[in-house]
């Protein structure tokens, strides 16, 4: 009997050790990046001083086009730091003004910058138009073609995007490799996408600048999607060690803490810090999900309302319409409003993701046949994103296509980390009922 008890104790200890070994995040690794400090204050002040400097130059020399470009770059850096989208319209105006002061190929850089800036505002057709203007003003097509690629991917023009990769092929270029990586990911070849991004990062990792940080943070995302969660976490930490202000990496750590380690309170602590650091309304949606996971409906509704109060502000100009479509359908049952938002998004960017959103609204409305038609026509075999796989699975199940639904739910289950614990519970519930 004692021997049995001893064996059980050993097994219990081994189980506890295994559980402990599976934990990835440790608060001591990252708490100093946000607790009791305001690391962005100094950088904000520095950028504001830089902005004031270039504004002074423009005031003294209104025709100095280079000053408009310098001011636009400084305001872009401030936007990346504080998330104030009002800056983006100001940046548009500065690049347009500078573009009017020059002719020919000297316009190219301005229109490439305009294309990139309008993508940040979710204005994808203008981004494509600006990229073509840039292309028309120069014999050097590489930079403009890559911007055409970026806009085309957002617009669901995948044949055009692939054509841009063909005409600009240069495996020695960082900018080319990251686009090729993105396209491989879109095609569902995550392994190749990671190899390409690793090669791109190798080109810049010795330099502690924004490009290297961006590449490593994106690698961290991709490792997470591939199930290499510890590798993802370590790369987020590496980014923060190089730049403690890199909030995107901190948000990535919050997701690891929540989705992998079930440390919901620690994840919430990080995201609450981010809310105060950067004006991004969707942070409130993540806080709402954390509250939902813990069964705190009052807190969930509070953050949904905070999201709405921000998202409807004129300065966002429809940037959060996709989120609002989902919200009005799933939380309020106001399907007419939800359809208005979803149709606007489909018109603006007719991608599989936006069609899946439209199908989802019809699904929640109870129009299962309409939802299925959209999925079969516009989504099936056109994207491998886990969220689309999950939505498709639910819609197949509603249309009594149980075999196909089960296949898709199993695929969604494999992507449980990326989908998050709330959706994973739904996936598990569906599978158990089949």
N, C-alpha and C positions, 0 to 999 in steps of 0.2 A: 504493500500500500504506500509506504513511504517512498519507495522507488518510483511509483507511478506519479506521486505528487511532485517528486524532484524532477521527473521528466517533463511534467506539465509546466513547472516553473521555468525550466530551461527553454521550453518551446515558447512560453510567454515572453521571456526575455529576448529570445531571438526575434519574435514578432515585433516587439517594441523597437528593437535595434533596426530591423528592416524598415519599420515605419519612419523612424528617425532619419535613416539614411536616405529615404525617398524625399525628405524635405529639401528644398532647394534654397529658399530665401531665408536670410537671417537679418533681422532688423539692424544689428550692429554693423552690417555691411554698408547700409545706405542711409541710416537715420540722420547722419551728420550733413547730408546733402539738403535737408529741409527743416530739421527741427531746431527752432530757436534762432534761425539765421534768415537774413534776407539777401541772398547772394546776388540777386539781379539788380539791386538798388544802384550799385556802383556802375554797372554796365549801362543801365538806363540813363543815368546822369551823363555818362560819357557820350552816348549816342545823341542825347538832347543837345549837348554842347556842340557836337559835330554838325547837327542839323542847323543850329543857330549860326554856326560859322558859314555854312554854304548859303543860307538865306541872306546873310549879310553880303556875301559876294554877289548874289543875284541883285540885291537892292542897289549896289554900287555899279554893277555892270549887267543890265538886263539882257543884253545880247550875247552874253557868254554862255553858249550852249553847254559847254562842259560842266558848268556849275549846276545846271539842272540835272544832268546825269548823276553827278556826285551827290546831290541832295536826294535824288530818288534812291540811290544805293543805301544812303544812311537811313532813310525812312523804311526801306525794305528790311534792314537789319533790326530796326525797332519793332516792326510788325512781327518778325520771327520771334522776338523776345517777349512782347506783351500781348500779341494776338489782336490788336485793335484794328478791325477791318476797315475803319474809316480811313486809315492810312493808305489803303490800296487804291482808292479813287484819287487821292492826292498824287500817288506815284504814277498812275495813268496819265494824269494831267501834265506832270513834269516831263515824262518821256515824249508825249505828243508835242509839247512846246519845243523841246530840244530837237525833235525830228523835223519841225518846220524851219529850223535855222540852218539845216544842212541839206545837201543834195546827193543823189546817186548812192554809191555804196556806203557813204558815211551814215546813211539812214539805217543801215542793216542792223547794227547793234541795238538801236533804239526799238526797232520793231520786234526783234527777238526778245528783248526785255519786256516789251508790252505783252507779247504772247504769253510769256511765263507768268506775268502778273495777273492777267485775266483768267488764267487757269486757276489761280489761287481764289478767285472770286466765283468760280464755277460758271464762268461765261465762256463756254468751250468753242462755240462757233466763232465769236470774235477772236479767240486765241488762234484758231486755224487761219482766219483771214489775215491777221497780223503776220503770221509765219509765212504766208504766201507773199505778202508785201515785202518782207525781208528778203525772200528768195528772188523776187523780181528785181531787186536793187543791187544784186551782186553776182559775180561769176563764181564766187566761192559758195557752193551750195550746202556744205556739210552742216554748219550750224543751223541754218533755216530748215533743212530737211529733218533734223532731229526734233525741232519744235513742231513741225508738221506731224511727226510721229507722236509726240506727246498729246497734241490736241486730238489727233485721229483716234488714239486709244480711248480717250475720254468720251468721244462721240460714237464709239462702236464701229468705226470705219477700219476694221482690222486688216482688210486687203490693202488699203492705202498705207497703213502703218507698216505692214510687212514689205511693201514696195520701197518705203523710205529706208528700211534696214538694208535692202538689197543694193540700192544705189549709193549708200554711204558706208558700205562695209569697211571697217577698219578695226581689227582686233587688238591693235596697239593703242586704241583710244579709250580712256576712261568713260567719256560721255557716250560712246557707242556701246561699250560693254554693258553699262547699266540699262540701256534701252533694250538690248538683246536679251538680257536677263528678265526684264519685265515681260517681254513677249513670250519667252519660254514658260514663264509662270502662268501667263494667260492661257497658254496651250495645254497646261496641266503637267508640264515637265518640271516639277519643282527641283529635282536633283540637279538638272542642268542649269536651272536658274541660279541656284546657290553657287555652283562652281564658277559661273560667270561673274557673279557679284563678288566672290572671293578674289578672283583675278583682278577685278576693278579695284577692290580695296587694297590689294597688294601694291598697286601703282601709287597710292596716295597715303598709305598708313604711316609713313615716316614723317608726315607733315601734320602738325596739330592745328588743322584749320577746318573750316566749316564743311568742306567737301569730304574730308576723311571721317569726320564725326557722323555726317549724314550716311555715308556708305556703311559704317560699322553699325549704326542704329538699324539700318535696313537689313543688314545681315542678321542682326539679333532677331528681328521680326521673322525672317525667313527660317531661321533655325527653330523658332517656336512652332511655325506652321508644319515643319518637318518632324516634329516630336522630339527634337533635341533641346529640351527645355533648359537644362543646366547650361548648355552652351549659349543659349539665348540670354539667360540671366547674367552670365559672366561678361558677355559683350555689352549689355546695357551698363553694367558696373564700370567697365573699361571706358565707355563713353563719358560717364559722369566723373570719373577720375581726371579725365582730360579737360572737361568743362562742366563744373557743378551746376551751371545754369541750363543744361540741356534737358528741358522738362519732358521732351518726348521719351527719353530713355527712362526717366523716373516713372512716367505713366506705364511704360512697358514692364517695369518691376512691379508696379501695383497689380498689373494683370497676372503676372506669374504668381504673386502672393495669393491672389484670389482664385484664379482658375486652376492652378496646380496644387498649391499648398493649403487651400481652404482657410487662409488667414484673412478673413473678410474685414476685420477691424483695422488691421494694418494697411490693407489696400485702401480702405476708406480714409485713413489718416493722410495717406499720400495724395489721394485725389482731392481732398478738401484743401490741402496746401496748394495744389495746382490751380484750383478754382480762384484762389486769391492772387495767383501769380500771373495768370494768362486768361484773357477774355475769350474763352472757348465754351459756348453754351453746351456742347455735347458732353462736357465733363459732368454736367448735372444728370445726364441720362445714364452714365456709368454709375453715379452715386445712387440713382433710382434703382438700377439693377441690383446693386449690392444690398439695398434695403429690401427689395423683393425677395432676394435669396434668403434673407434672414426672417422673412415673414412680417416685416415692419411696413404695413401698407401706408400708414400716416406719413412716415418719412419718405417713402417712395413718391407719394402724391406731392409732397412739398418740393422735391427736386424736379418732378415733371413740370410743375407750375413755374419754377424758377427757370427751367429751360425755355418754356413757352414765352415767358415775359421778355427773354433776350432774343429768341429766334425770330419773333415778329417785328423786331426793330427794323426801320427802313434801311439802316446801313448794311444789313446782311443781304438784302435784295434777293431773297429766295434761296440763299445758300443752304438752308436747312429744310427745304420743302420735302425731301425724301423722308427725313426723320418725322416731320409733321404728318405726312401721309400715314406712316406706320402708327404714330401715336393716336391720331383721330380714329383710325380703324380699330386698333387693339384695345385702347383705353376708354374711349368715349362712345364707340359705336356710331359715330357720325360719318357714315360712309360717303355721303355726298361731298363733304369737305375733303375727306381722305382721297376720293377719286379725283377731285380738282387738283390737289397737290401732286398725286401720282401721275396724272396725265401731263401736267406741266413738266415734270421731270422726264417723262418718256419723250416728249417733244424736244426738250433741251438736249438730252443725251440718250438716244435710243439704244442702250446697251442691254445685254441680258439681265444685268442687275436691276435696271429700272423696270424692265418688263416683268421681272419676277416680283418686284414690289407691287406693280399694278395687279398682277394675278393674285397676290396675297390679300390685297384689299377686297377683291371680288370673293375670294375664299372666305374671308371673315364675314363678309356681307351675306354669305350663304349661297352665292351664285357659283356653285362648284364647277358646273360645265363651262362657264365663261373662263374661270380660272384655269381649267385644264387646257382649253383651246390656246390660251396665251402661252402657257408653259410649253406645250407641244410645238407651237409655231415659232416661238421667239427665245426659248431658254434651253430646251433639251439639247444636249450635246454641243452647246455653244459656250458653256462656262463650267468650271470645276470648283467654283467658290463654295465653301461649306454652307454658307447661309442660303445660297440658291438650291443646293442639294436638299437641305432641310425643308425649305418651303415647298419644293417640288414633291418631296415625300409626303407631306401632309395633304397636298392637293391630290396626289394619286390615291391616297388612302380614302379621301372623301368621295372619290369617284369609283370606289370598290375595285381599284386596280392593285389588289393586295400584294401580289408577287413583286411587282415593280416598286411599290411603296416600301416593302420590307428591304429590298436591295438598296434603295436610297437611304432609308433610315440607318442601315448598317454602315453605309459610307459616312453618314453624318456622325455616327457614333465614333468612328475612327478619327474624326476631326473635333472631338469633344473639347479639347483644350482651346481651340480657336473659337468655337461657338460659345463656350462659357457654360458654367454650371446650371444656369436657369434653363437654357435650351436643352442641355444634356438630360435634365430631368424629364423634359417633355419627350425627347427621343426615346428614353428608357421606358416611359409610360406607354408610348405607342407600341414598341416592340413587345412588351409584356402582354399587350392586349391582342396581339396577332396570333 
